[in-house]
Amino acid sequence: MDGLNCEALPVVLAVMAGGIALYLMMRKPTLRAIPFELKAPAESQPGWCKGEILDAPGITVSDRPDLIQCFDPATGRLLGRVPATTLAEVDAKITRARHAQTAWAQTTFEQRRQVLRTLHEFVLANQREICQVACRDSGKTMIDATLGEVLTTAAKLQWTIKNGERVLCDENRDPGFMMMYKRARVVYQPRGVVAALVSWNYPFHNTIGPVISALFAGNSVVVKASEHVAWSMPYWEQMVRRALDVCGHSPELVQFVTGFADVGSAVTGSPEIDHITFIGSPEVGKLVMRAASANLTPVTLELGGKDCAVVFADSDMAQCVPVLMRSVIQNASQNCIGIERILVQDAKYEWFVKEMERRMRMVRVGAILDDEPNQVDCGAMVLSACFPRLEALIADAVAKGARCVVGGHAYAHPRHPSGQYFAPTLLVDVTPDMDITRNETFGPIMVIMKFTDEQDALAKVHASPYGLGSSVFSSDRVRARRVALKLRAGMTNVNDFGVNYICQSLPFGGVGISGFGRFAGPEGLRALCVEKAFTEDRFPFVKTPIPPIVDYPIMDSEKGYKFTQQIVAFAYSESWWQSIKAGLRLGKLSM
């Protein structure tokens, strides 16, 4: 036996070597990421204090309507003033994007992957710098920035690099019996110039996410960034443009514009835009649709949510409670899929309320880049103008019988009096008739409601017109799955919150006033393409003939009608016998 093994070893090694050589020859060449450097703004450094503290921070400059005032919402410190994009500049940028896209549309998937690999490597190597820039511009914490800005972007890049080509490759379809001599397929072609109007809550991810999908689909992209985070936009734009440039492609493929409502209207109303993705409120979403309708531009709308978490009494509370704490405190709950309504089954309601009160009282707010280490759990809010509305929603609930156990008001930070903070709030005994259950708060307000059984929970959840994300917690997996699938929402998670977005293979979007269309996943990538139906002859010698009996001019209309009638019966009858009879009749009519 040993001798046999020794004799066979050279043969085995030769076969293995041949297999490896064949694999290497047939493997598509991989274009590696190209390193580049880009310095983050000095203002993003911890402890930076050169800017003046504004008494009443705001984004407008009274005597200069063409400027956007940028400040750190955690401290009120001035970061600078940047020019708003003019309407003429918007048109010029769209034109440059159109010209650059012509060549980009001809690139291979591997060339596009190289750009994304290059961007991916830069993001991974510069996580701290990216997080600090996002924190300075939006007031969030470093942990929240890592989870919401960097992790999500890395997940999207990785999924697109690994799966994008498979999703956008030509897809063969069944031509059917009648067209069996044809090849049928769907070809996914670039739309051209696509636009993304994105919200301010995650300035890095919300701007880079649409760029990733647009570029891989072969488009150029115009990003309308929110004026509330205009300071960080040049850094994000330079990052993508450098990745394109070092890989040998035109940086003009990516254009950022920033400004007020007139700039957004110029983008959405432009006849040169081939698709629009909008992330914002239902009210502004309607305006986007109206503007897009003038040119019949297709739109994807993500318009926020009033996400629920249904917590059954048998839930694993040791896991459930920390998850729901993060769902409210993460980014000061400035999350499209933040949990804004927690429904707890009556048997565990009182215990749950007491535990959340204990935890919410310990949450510390502050400026992560300026305060002492280990002193900040929750950051600032980008829009202080919403504070009166939030306080009014809480007051309405209390007037109707709710109890505000913790917080309930804007918070004057002792170290940062110009910072924009809302006190972490716990509102309990909430019922569906209260305004806060039907209006998105986008703030660190934990709303707790009581329910008795599945039907009661579903009725209370569906009292809201929103339908973006949702969660169900229970140790009974069958029940959790059953309830989750009954929720009127675009996304749902069992025993978790928001993780569907980390699964970038899944589409992201909602129903009801939360919008329509999807980004992320195959559905999101294909939405940025023209889905072209394509047929061709399977064999060059078999083509579609026009029988003389139905060729123009038609000599006998009645006979021609009977002929076409039998074609239908021959091709689509349920039984072979009926098809055979129809075939014989076709033969007779052809004589």
N, C-alpha and C positions, 0 to 999 in steps of 0.2 A: 504494500500500500504506500509506504514511504517513497519507494522508487517511482511509482506512478505519479505521485504528487510532484516530485522533483522534475519529471519529464514534462508534466503538463504546465508547470509554472511559466516557462517562457511563452507558451501559447496564450495563457491567461493575461500575462503582462502586455503582450503584443496587441491583444484585443482591446484591453483597457486603454493603451496608448493611442490606438487607432480611434477609439470612441472619443477620447479627449480631443484629439486633433480635429476630428470631424465637427465636434461641438464648437471649437474655437474658430474654425473656418466659416461655419454657418451662423454663428452668433453675430447679431447686429453690433457694430462698433458703438461704444459708449463715449459720449462727449462729456468730459469731466467738468466739474465746477471750476470756475476761474476766480481766484481770490481777488478781492479789492478792498480798499480802505475808505472809510468815510467817517469824518470826525463829527461827533454829536455836538449840539449847541452847548456853549459854556454854561448857559442858564440852567441846564439839566443837572448840573453837579449838586450833590447834597451840600446844604449850607450856603448856596449862592444867595447873596443878599445885596446885589448892586442896584437892583431896581427899586423905585420908590413904592411905598405902600399906599395904595389908592384908598381914599376915604369911602367912596361909593363905587366900587368896581363895576364897569360896564363895557360893552364891546364897541360902543359908538363914540366918536369924537365930535363934539358939538359943532366945531367950526370946520371940520374936515370930513364930510360925508363919504369921501373916497377912501378913507382909512378904516381899518379894523383895529381896535385896541385889544391887545392880548395880555392876559394876566393869569397868575396862578390862583385858581379858585380856593386852594387850601390856605393861602396867606393874604390874597389880595395884592400881591406884589406885581408890579408892571413888568411884563416880559418884552414889550416892544409894540410898535404899531406897523402893520403890514398893509400894503395897498390892496384894495378890493379889485378883482379882475373887472375890467371894463367890458361892455357888451361887444365892442369891436374886437377886443382881445379874445373873447369867447369864440367868435366866428373864426378868427385867425387860427386859434388852437385846434378847432374842429377840422379846419382845412388841412393843417399840417398832419393831424392824425390820419386823415383820409389818404393823403399822399403816401405816408409811411406804411399804411396797411396793405397797399398793393403788393409790395415786395414780401411783407411778412406772411401774407396768405399763401405764398409759394414755398414757405419753409417746411422742412420735415418735422415730424413729431419729435425726433431726437434733438433737433436744433432748439425746439421750444423747451424740451426737457432740460437742456443745458442751462438755459436762462433761469429756469425755476430751481435747478440744483445750485446754481451760483447764488441766487437769492436765499435759498434754504441754508446754505453754509454760512452766509453772512449773518442771518438771523440767529442761528445757533451760537455763533462765535461772539455775538454782540448782544446777548440777552439783557445784561445789566443796563447797558447804554440805552437800548430801546425802551426798557421799562421805565428808566428815569425820565426820558423824554415824555413818555405817556403820562407818568405821574405828575410831572411839572405842568403839563397842559390841561389835565383833567382832574387833578386832585386825588386820584385813587392811590391805594397802597401798592407796594412792590409785589406783594403776594397776589393781589387782585390783578395787577398788570401782567404778571407771569402767566396766570391761569387764563385771563381773558384776552390778552393781546398776543403773547408769544406762543403759548401752547396751542391755541386754536389756529394760529397762522401756520405753525409747523405742521399740524395735523392736516391742514388743507393742502399745503405744499407737498407733503409726502404722499397723500392719497392721489393727487393729480399727477405727480411724477410716475407713480406706480400703475395707475389705472386709466389715466386720461386717454391714451391711445386706444385701448380696448373699447372705451365708451364711444369714441368718435370714429372708429373704423367703419368702413362701409358694412352695412348689415343686410345679409341676404334674407329675402322673404319668399314665401311660397307663392308662385304665380297662379296656382289653381289649375284645375283640369283644362279649362278652356284655353289657357295661355301656357300650357306645359312646354311649348317650344320656345318660351322666352326665359331670360334671366331677369329676376326682379330684385331690386335692392334699394335700401335707403342710403343716401349719401349725405353726410353732415358737412355742410360748407359754411365758412365764416359769414356772419351777417354784414360785417364791414366796420363801422364805427359804433361802438356801444357806449352808453353812459351809465354812471352809477352816482346817485345822489344819496349820500350816506349820513348817518347820525353821528353825534359827537361823543357817545358814551364810551366807545372804544376807538380812539382816533387812529391807532396803528392798524388793528385788525380790520376795522370797517372800511378803510381805504385800500388796504393791500388785498383783502379777500377777493373783491370783484376784479382786480387787476390780474390775479393769478388765473382765474377762469377765463377772462376775456382773452388774454394772451395765448393760453394753450388752445383755445378754440380758433385761433388765427385772426382775431380782431385787434383793432386798436381801441383805446378806451379813454374816455374823458371822465374824470372823477370830480364831482362837485362836492367839495369838503364843506363841513359846517363852519360857519363863521365863528362859532364858539371855541373851536380848536384850530384856528388858522395858524397859530404860531408853529405848531409841529409839522404842518403840511410840507414845507420845503424839504425837511429832512427825509420824510417818507418818499417824496417824489424823487429826490436825488438818489435814494437807495435803489429804487427800481430802474431808474434811468442808467445808473452806473452798471447794474447787472446786464442790461441790454447792450450797453456800449462795449463792455469788455468781451462780450460774446460776439461782437461784430454786427450788431443790429442797430437800427435807428432808435435813439432815445425818444424821438418824436412820437413813437407809438403810444406813449403814456403822457397825458396832459392833465394837470391838476388846475382847477379853477376854484376860487373861493370868493365869497361876497355875500350879499344879502339876497332877498327874494328875487330881485330883478335878474340876478345871475342865474339862479335856478330856473327861472322862467325862460331865459334865453336858451338854456340847454334843452329843456323839455319841449320847447316849441320849435326847435330847429329841424328843418326838413332833412338835414344831413346826418341826423342821429337815427340809427337803425334798430336800436333796442334800448329800453330804459329800465334800470333797477332802482327802486326807491325804497329807502328805509326811513320811516318816520311815523307821523300820526295819521289817523284816518282823515282828518280834516284837510291836511296838506296833500295826502294821497289822492283825494278827489280832484284837487287842483292840478296835480300831475297828470291824472287821467284826462282831464279836460284839455290841457295843453297838448298832450300826445295825440288826442283824437283828431286834431286839425290835420295831422299828417298820417293818421292811422298807424302810429308807431306802437309796436307791441310793448307792454309793460309787465314787470314783475313788481308786486307791491307787498312789502312786509310792514305792517302798520301797528305793531305793538300787540300787547296782550294783557289779559287779566288772569294770568295763569293760576290754576288751582292745584292744591295737593290734598287728596282725600286720604285721611289717616284712619284706618280701622283699628279697633281696640286691640287686636291681636298682633299689631305691628311690632317689629323689633325696635323698641324705643331707643336703645343704646346706639343704634345706627341711624334711625329716622331723625331724631332731634338734632344732632350735629349737621346733618345734611340740610335740614330745613333752616337752621340758623344761617348757614352759608348762603342759602337761596335768597335770604332777605338782606344780609349784611354785605355780601359780595358786591363790590363797586357801589356801595350805598344803595343797593337795589336798583341802580340805573341799568337794568338789564331787560331786554325785550322778553326774555323767558324767565325773568325773576318770578318767584312764587309770591303772588299778591293776595291769595286767599287760601288759608289752611282750614280745611274742614275736618274736625276731629269727632270720632264717634263718642256718643254720650258717656259710655262706661269709662273712658279714659280722659274725658274732657278736663275735669278739675285738676287732675295730676299734670296734664300737659300744660295747662295755663300756668300753674305754679312753677314748673320747671323752666318754661320760657321766660317768665318774669325774672327768675333768678339769673338766667343767662343774659337777658337783654339789659339788666341793670349794670352788668359788668363790662358792657361794650364801651370802648374808649375811642373817641374821635380825635382826629388831628392831622397834621401835615407830615407825611412819612419822610420827606426829604429834609425837614427842618427841625423836627422834634427829637427828643432823646430816644435812643433805641428801646424797643420793647414797650412803647407807650401808646401805640396806635393800632387799633383793630379795624376801624372804619374811616374812610377818607371823606373828602368834601363832596359837594354837589356842584355840577357845572352851572345849573340855572337857579339862581336865588330868586328869580322872578316867580317861580312856582310855589314858593313858601306860603304866601297867603291862600292859594288854592288848596294846598295840602291841609293847612290848619282849618279851613272852612269845611273840607270833607270830614275831618276828624270831629269837628264841632257838630256837624249834622248827625253823625253816627251817635255821638253821646246824647244829643237831644232826643234821639229815637230809642234810647235804651242801652246803648253800648257803654262799656267801661274803658277809659283810657288809663291803663295801669302804669305805663312807663312812657315818658316823653310826651309827644303830641305837639311840639312847637319847634320853631327855628332855635338853633343853639348859638349863643354868643360865646365863642371860644376865648378863654382868658388870655391865651398867648397870641391868638390870631383874630383880633376883633374885626378885621376886614375879610376874614375867611367865610366861606359859604357852607354852613353846616346845618343839618337838620337832626335833631335829637333822635337817636334810635327809639322807635315807638312801638308799644304793644297795645293793640286795641282788641278787646275780647267781647264776647256776647254779641257779635255782629250778626245782623239778619239781612236777607236779600233786599229789603225795602230801603236800605241805606245807600246813599249815593256812592259811597266809597267802594261798594261791591260792583259797580258798573262803570267806574272811571279809572283809567290807569293812573297810578300814583307816581311810579318811577322814583321812589324814595324809600328810605329804610323804615318802612312801616309794616309791622307784622299784624295781619288781620286774622283773627281766629273765630271760626264759626262752629256751631254744634250741629251734628246730624244723628239720626237714629238708625236708619238702614240704607241699603243701596238706593232704593227709589228716592228717598229723601235727599240723599247726597247728590244724585243726578239732577233732581229738580233745582236744587240750590246752585249747583255749578252752572246749569244752563240758563239761569236768570240773567247772566251777563251776555252781552252781544259779541264779546271777543271770543276767539277760539284759536289761540296760537299753540302754546305748550301746555302740558299737564303732567301730573304725577299721581300714582296710587301706591299707598303703602299698606301691606298686609303680609302676614306669614302664610296665608292661604293663597298659593300661587294661582289656583284656578279662579278664585273669586277676584283676585287682583287683575288678572288678565281680562276677565269678563267685564269688569267695571271700566277698565282702561279703554277697551275697544268700544264701549258705549259713549265715551266722552266725545262731545262735539269739539274736536280740536285737530289741528294739523299734525301734532306730535304728542307722544305720550311716553312716559317712562315708569316702569314698575320698580318700586323700592329705590328710587333715585330721582335726581333732579338735573335737567339740562344736559345729560350725558349724550343724548342723541346727536348733539352738535359736534361732539368729539368724534363720533362715528361719522366721518365725512362721506361715507358711502351712502348716507341717508339724506333725503331731501329736507330742506328747511323752509317752512312756510305755514300759513294758517288758513282758517275759514272764517266766515262772518266778517265783521269789520276789521279783523286782523289781516285781511288782504287775500291775495291769490297769486298763483304762480309759485315757483320754487327756485331757490338757489341752493348750492351744495348738492353732492351726489351726482349720479348720471343725469338726473332730470335737470339740475341746475346748469350743468355743462352744455347739455343739448339745447337748452333754452336760448343759448347764445349763438346757435347755429340755425341755418336754413335747412330744414329736414326735407331734402329733395328726393322725390320718388323717381326712380330710374329703371328703365327696361331696355333690353337689347336682345337681338336674336341669339338663341342658344347655339344654333348651327347656321353657318352662312348660306346654306342651300335651302333652308326652310324659313319662308317669310310669310307675312300675313297676306293672303289673297283676297280680292273682292270678287265673289262669284258673279258671273254675268247677270244672273237673275236680279241682283240688287245693285248693279252698276248703273251709273247715270249715263243717259236718261233711262229711267225704269220703264220697261215696256208693258209690264203687267203688275199693277200695284197689289191686287188681291193675291196673286200667286207669290209675289215678293214678301207680302206680310206673312203668308202661311209658311214660307221658307224660314223667315227669321223666328217665327213662333216655334218651329221644330228645332231650331238651333238651341233655343232656351231649354226645351224639353230634353234634348240630347245631352247637353252639358250639365244640367242641374237637377234632373230627376233623381228621386230618392232610391229607385231600384234600377238594377242593370237591365231588366226586361223592358222597362219603359224607355230607357236610353237606346236600346237596340231597335225598338219600334220607331222611335223618332229618327234614328239614323237611316232606317229603310225608307221612311217618308221623305227625308232629305234627298236620298238618291233618286226617288221618283220625280220630285219637284225640279231637280236639276236637269232632267232629260228634256 
